[in-house]
Amino acid sequence: METVTTLKREIIQIGRRMYERGYVASNDGNISVRLPNGNVLITPSGVSKGFLNPEEMVLVDAQGKVLSHKSTPSSELEMHLKIYENRPCVVSVCHAHPIYATAFAAAGKELDTCLLSETIFTLGKVPLVAYGTPGTKDIYRDLLRWLPDYDAFLLANHGVVTVGKSLLKAYHKLETVEHSAHITYLTEQLGGGKLLSVRDVRKLEKLKQEADISTKTDCLTSDKSTICDLKTVPEMSELLVDEIVKRIIKRIRLG
């Protein structure tokens, strides 16, 4: 079992990665981890994620009462607590503003196409959460309706939130979201990506089942089918055309 000291070091390392990779600027972003006793360790308000130190980390209980008094917790503390309350298996939450993913969020676009096998396998669709004022209850109200089925979320006109069963897993999902957004953006500049077929997506789903990875998330069992909109896949259009042609031929013969 990791100690609080070890977890503080992990938060600092992840904060530096976020800062160095341009996922946050100035004092943006926040990171938290839930301890076995239900308390939460979260980054402080007004401190750059690239320059954190152990003494600044804030310990709170499940209701948000501050148990350490050296720093003020992140203004997004309530969002983190609501996520933990509604997803008992989540251990860590990361929130940042990576450029490409945030651009999609600002443009009102979800990451929901069957373009990248790694994204399908690890994340699935990344839904767009309706805009809410940062630091208020509005920021997580719409997020809660998506929370049972997804591990990564685009916050409209704001940024990205990811959750995981450890600090590193939550952070890695943040990397995957930004990597996917970057590639998706570039393929759009090249005229649009060649999407995976329905057959290929189903093969990935089968591999996920064999690896005991649930369809929508990695810590909830779900029997829902694909994690992207199959109506956008070329193969689905081809099947529809074939069916229409068959029906037309049948009518001609009957006539």
Secondary structure, DSSP 8 states (H G I E B T S, - for coil): ---HHHHHHHHHHHHHHHHHTTS--TT--EEEEE-TTS-EEE-BTT--GGG--GGG-EEE-TT--BS--SS-B-TTHHHHHHHHHH-TT--EEEEE--HHHHHHHHTT--B-SS--HHHHHHT--B-EE----TTSTHHHHTHHHHTTT-SEEEETTTEEEEEESSHHHHHHHHHHHHHHHHHHHHHHHTT------HHHHHHHHHHHHHTT--SS-SSS------SS-GGGSHHHHHHHHHHHHHHHHHHHHH-
